[in-house]
Amino acid sequence: MKNYTKVNVGNEPRTELHDLLGLTGAEVSFNNLPAGAGVPFVHSHKNNEEIYIVLEGKGTATLDEEVVTLNKGDVIKVAPTTKRQFKASDKEGISYICIQVKADSLKEYTANDAVIY
């Protein structure tokens, strides 16, 4: 039995990995918005914080009515109750990864959670 799952996300507008990989501790999505496009809704979460990693392009995140400029290489953490909406710039698309995890759930990480062989 394999102890890993591999998928290719291609270049779809949005690919959620929860079901594709059988994730049990996080939701991860790849997102591609063409120039001028935006996520068509504002949302927040009850329990989950989100980490956004901009891979390519430019855009904005509206976070509780504050507009934050996003560029390639930017990483932003958003608290659960923050109202959020993302948009590509008018002249350039944006590609980003969103990682969603339960806030305050990380107790061990990196070397503390590693088993060295």
NUZA-104046 format. One record per residue: residue in one letter; x, y, z of N, C-alpha, C, CB in turn. Coordinates in pm, whole numbers, plus 50000, padded with zeros to 5 digits. Atoms other than C-alpha are relative to their C-alpha. Glycine has a CB too. Example, Ala and Ser with C-alpha at 12.3 -4.5 7.8 and 13.67 -1.06 7.14 Angstrom:
a500894988150000512304955050780500905012050000499015000350125s499184988149994513674989450714499235010950073500415004649858
***
This chain:
m500844988250000500005000050000500885012450000499045000050122k499244987550006501335034449906499695008750121499705007649870n500214990649890501825059850181500085014449950501034997650111y500044986550057501575089749947498995000349886501415004649951t500894997850113499245104249684500555011649920498535002750046k499484989550089500365124949385498935003849900501294995349928v500914994950103498205146949162500695011449927498645004850063n499534988350075498855173648899498855009849995500504996249855v501084990149993496885205748944499765007349868500305010050109g500204993350128497355218248588499865015050014498794994449931n500204985550000496135253448523498525003650010500615006249873e501434997549981492495251648629499795012950080499334988050072p500274988049921490845282648777500134997450151498615005349969r499905003549857490625264749116500064984950012498795005950082t499895014349971491755230749235500144998350150501224993549925e499955002849857490955219449590500584986150019498595001150065l499285012649982493205191749718499454991050110501415003050027h500545007949889491145179550015499594986049955498805007150062d500475013050047489395151649825501034993149912498715001549925l499035006050092492075146449559501134992850072500585010649909l498885006049925494765138849819499564992750126500995010650036g500465006049876492605126650106500595006950121500354985350003l499404992449890493855154450333499174998650127500135014849962t500705001649872493005150750702500285011250100500394986950061g499674989549905494535181450865500015014049941501334997350058a499954986950065494345209450610499214999449870501475004449973e500544998650135492615221850296500995008549925498565006349999v499074992650084494905233750018499355001749864501394992849988s500524997950135493795249649693500985008349918498625006950006f499274992150098495535262949384498975008549928500834991049899n500964990550056493835293949242500665008449892499425009050110n499514991950113494285312048909498895009449956500474991049882l500974990050044492415344348841500585007849883499635009650117p499504991950112492805360948499499885014850032499224996749871a500024985449980493365398548474498565004950013500705007149883g501304993949978490395417748610498984991350071499455004049872a500965009149935488695387148762500195000150151500164985649945g499945000949855487885382749127499174988550052499555013050063v500835009949934486475357449367498625006450016500614995350140p501314993450006482705363749335499265001250133499144992749907f500674999049871481975363749709500995004250108499344986650037v499234996749880483215377050043499734988650099499615014250061h500235010749903483765350650310500925001550121500214986449935s499175001449880485155343650656499864985650043499595010250115h500095013649949485545312050861499655000350148501324992449978k500325001349858484345299951199501254996250079498904989450022n498875005649926487525281151299501335000549927499704986150035n498795002050078490065281051017500675012949956499684991849879e499214989150057492845305550942500464995649862501225003650092e499525003050134494135307950587501345006749976498985004349894i498714994650043497615313150446499965000449849501224991350054y499994998250145497835326950093501435002449956499075011749957i498664998850055501045323349891499875003749853500834986850019v500124995350139501245343749568501154994249919499995015649993l499015006550084503035323449302500395008549879499484986749953e499794991850120502655346849003498995011450000499874991549870g500954989450028501055379748908499825010150110498724994049970k500324989049908499445408249095498505000350026500485013649943g501404998649967496185415449270499835006950132499334986550002t500304994049870494515426849588499194990150083499235013349983a500865007049904492965411649896499295010850079500834990250095t500764991149914490185430850064499744992450129498655004749933l500045006649870490455421850433499335009450099501434996050049d500784991149914487775436750659500015014349948500554999750143e500114987250070487445465550409501335006949974499135009250079e498674994650033491235472150394500494992849874501014998250120v499495005850124492665466850044501514998650012499615008849876v498585003349989496065449650054500504995749863500244988850107t499415003550129498225448349740500794987050012500905011449949l499305012850002499555413749651500874999149876499004988350004n499055002050110502595405949435500654986350014501075011249998k499295012749998504545374649343500954999550120500784998049867g499145001849884506315361249652499375004250132501255007549981d500664995949875503915376749904499324988150066498975011249973v500705010149920502565354650183499215007650105501014989650066i500844992949905499665365950398499174989950079499095010249929k500835008349912497955349250697498775008150036500784995550129v501254993249971494305357650751499284992550113499105000849872a500705005949885492555351451086498604995549959499935010250116p501285005850040489325331251075498875009949975499574990550103t501174991350012486775358851130500165011849906499645005150134t499764989150094488365383350886499194997849873501505001349966k500715000750128486075390350590501015002349889498825010549993r498974999550104488095384350272499424998049861501064989550026q500335001650141487865387149896501245003349918498805009049958f498784998550080490605383949630499665003749857500824987050002k500214995250136490945400449290501345001349930499255013649999a498814997850082493525400049011500045014749958500004990649874s499904986250049494865433448888499315000849864501505004649990d500684998150129493185448248581500894996149882499565014449986k499085002650111496315442348370500714986650006501025010949995e499245012349982497695409648508499234990450090501405002950058g500635010049917496305377248646500804997350126499814987149922i499305003849877497255362248980499784985050024499495008450122s500065014149962498025326349085500484999050144500874991149905y499635001349859498105316849451499544986750056499415011550081i500395011849922497935287749690499325005150127501244990850033c500654997149873495535289149983500074987550086498515004649980i499925010949904496225267150286499095003650117501494997550048q500984997549895493385264450537500204989650111498544999549944v499805008949885493995250050885499255005650120501514998450032k500684995549879492245251451221500935008950081499524987950084a499214990649922493505281651413500384993950135499245013250021d499485004449871495615273851722500094984950016499145005550109s499945014649991495825236651636501424994549987499134993949893l498645004950022499555234351558500754999850133500755008949896k499335001549870501255220751869501464996049983499274989750085e498635004050030504385204751720500235002149851500274985150041y499694997550140506125213451395501494999149979499475013849956t498615000950043509405211151206500734989350080500695013650015a499175009949929512045193951425499244993750117501295006650052n500725005749887509655189251718499084988549961499195010850068d500895010450048507395167151505500744989749913498855006149923a499235008850089510155150351304500554987950073501165007749935v499315011949953511515115451349501254998849912499094987049993i498745000250076515195115751244500534985649994501065009550064y499475013650019516605083151100501475000549965499234992549891
***
